[in-house]
Amino acid sequence: MAEPTRVADIISLIPLTPHTTELVLRPVEGPMSFKPGQWISLQLPVGDHPPLNRAYSLAEPPSSTGHLTLVFDHVPGGKGSGYLGSLKPGDQLSFSGPYGHFLLPDSPSTALLLVGRYSGLVPLRCMIRSMAAQGTLPSTTLIAQAPSGAEQLYHEEFLALAAAQSDFHYLSFVTEDPAAPATADAVKQTAGNGHRVTPLIAGIKAFARPLRALLMELGYDRKEVKLETYD
């Protein structure tokens, strides 16, 4: 049975970095309920056998506006990102969802460890903004990895939050290597040495899977490490 399809108006497209754009949608039929960490599937009228389905995590928690905020990266020659980049406010997109089980625990009993590479930061940012808005942000360490300094998504926002909230710690690494040792060392320092955290990791498999393996070496059960991968 096919998933129900909805239609949304495009409200805005705003460049965030040289290779990423924020896309804000407003569902025509009214607000959609979802949880931070979930994603929707855009159904794009391109490709050899349209629609071309593309999954995008939600970057902002639910709000009174009903807007859905996504971030897409511009893939050279990519049919999906190429089409999205050609759109303008007032155009419409079809989508379905929400989907996914990459969610925060209802009541985390330990500190949070959030680790994301590049666009993998999008669902983590949604979680952070939701908890901060509700005043429920626990002791949290965010470890971010970007392929270049210019592509550090939400860098200034996270720096400002770390300056404003003593329980929020932000570590940022710039490297083209998803498996860079510095990122693994930061995870080990945060989650090892007797410290117990609730880990959530998002990014490409070459980034996320080695970090899950590292956490398992540190004594975490595989099911304790929540993973969201994009390739």
VENQUI-V961927 format. One record per helix or strand. SS is the DSSP state (helix for helix, strand for strand). FROM is the first residue (numbers start at 1). LEN is the number of residues. If there is no record, write none. Layout:
# VENQUI-V961927
ss->SS from->FROM len->LEN
ss->SS from->FROM len->LEN
This chain:
# VENQUI-V961927
ss->strand from->6 len->12
ss->strand from->20 len->8
ss->strand from->39 len->6
ss->strand from->52 len->6
ss->strand from->67 len->7
ss->helix from->79 len->7
ss->strand from->92 len->8
ss->strand from->111 len->7
ss->helix from->118 len->17
ss->strand from->140 len->7
ss->helix from->149 len->3
ss->helix from->155 len->10
ss->strand from->168 len->7
ss->helix from->181 len->11
ss->strand from->197 len->7
ss->helix from->205 len->13
ss->helix from->222 len->3
ss->strand from->226 len->4
